[in-house]
């Protein structure tokens, strides 16, 4: 079975048809290369959960590190969501790619940012009145006075920090000595087929913004845009833009939260759900299943009637099918039931309670209404109201039932 983790494009770049299979990845790389200039650049890789954002980011990290020889840093934002200042852990992690002679200056910026968090603490004491704390006029005046002084210091500190970071990025790039895996570089060379001679960049990858609480993700976005809009700096972020846009809309009272995100990124790429493709899905999502059973034309046709679903969901469908392989064969009825269980979770939970119905459900749905009228109404309700994975759920369910009637009962 395939684990629920990012797909490694690197392992498949040398396939004879890799350029056709991974045309989306190649197009993203070529477009980014076309955008690179001396100025800073922010790029968003957007998509719902399971659409492959982390897989794309990991592939881009390898491309810029192993093929282009740039200093790169991969930052998993969700691991640090309890930090008061969201940029501090990123700067600390930047020490991994910073020459020892430069680390002292980087730590100076980090210390200033940590100190600026005191303003948040003081603000908390003032706004504590709304939480029922007893705070007198004297305490409020003292807190406001402290905030005013700190604000002036922060403005001056920002100017200094920005200059330090700008100089540091330039020196990190100039002092960087890539440790390139020649085998991986050769794979990229064959896949891309183009040499790029433009200058060097520091490339930062910010992943899992959608795993942060929305307000935390938004604050990190703001801080990144504020402090890291630096020359020769490429920041590539993976995010679930639907969740962030909803939070931005509520916070800033905008008609559409996407307006804010458009100002953050110079370019964005939206990852979509994917349909079943006979020339792709068995090789990529069903690769472990194929080791145990033949994926015949009937199973391909069955999967092909579904609307597009995420990469992660195709892997989970394949894993369910693999649990039902008998010997070296996957029966079409077992493949059909695996799709029902994985793509219709509310119905699956209901069928757990009635295992005898589940067996009949997989072999002759058309007879269920006659035999179990009371339960049939509940089944229809679950089907109509569960829109977890399909926008047009009833259409997909009806297609599956039609397939069962036409093919499975026909003995094909």
Secondary structure by P-SEA (a helix, b strand, c coil): ccccccccccccccccccccccaaaaaaaaaaaaaccccbbbbbbcccccccaaaaaaaaaaaaacccccbbbbbbccccccccccaaaaaaaccccccccaaaaaaaaaaaaaaaaaaaaaaaaaacccccccccaaaaaaaaaaaaaaaaaaaaaaaaaaaaaaaaaaaaaaacccccaaaaaaaaaaaacccccbbbbbbbbbcccccccaaaaaaaaaaaaaccccccbbbbbbcaaaaaaaaaaaaccccccaaaaaaaccbbbbbbbbcccccccccccaaaaaacccccaaaaaaaaacccccaaaaaaaaaaaaaacccccccaaaaaaaaaaaacaaaaaaacccaaaaaaaaccccccccccaaaaaaaaaaaacccccccaaaaaaaaaaaaaaccccccc
